[in-house]
Structures are given as C-alpha cells and as structure tokens.
Amino acid sequence: GAVAGLLCAGLAATVYASHCTDDSPLFVATWYTLATAIVASVGALMGKRALRY
C-alpha cells in the first residue's frame, strides 16, 4: 500500500511540477515532501484492507 502511495505521489508531483510556475527549493522541499508522506501513509493504511484479498 505504501509503495502504491509513493508511486501515486511521484506521478502527481511530476504532473504538478510540469504545470506549476513556483519552483523555489523551499516550496518544493516542504510541500512535495509533506504531500508525499500523507499519500504514502494513506496508501499504507488503506492498502492493508484493499490488498488483503
């Protein structure tokens, strides 16, 4: 589940970064890392139930 969340976060960050004009290092380091951690955590929690079968 966590790996699926990391994959989704990476794809979303790639798409967002290709369209966003704000590319300051502080913005990227803060918000991309926070968003990736949240999505991976949700994937890990939901993956236990969804991937059980």
Number of C-alpha atoms within 10 A of each C-alpha: 19 18 14 15 21 20 16 16 20 16 12 15 16 11 11 12 14 10 8 8 8 9 11 8 8 9 11 14 11 10 11 18 13 12 16 19 16 15 21 22 17 15 20 18 13 15 17 12 10 11 8 7 5
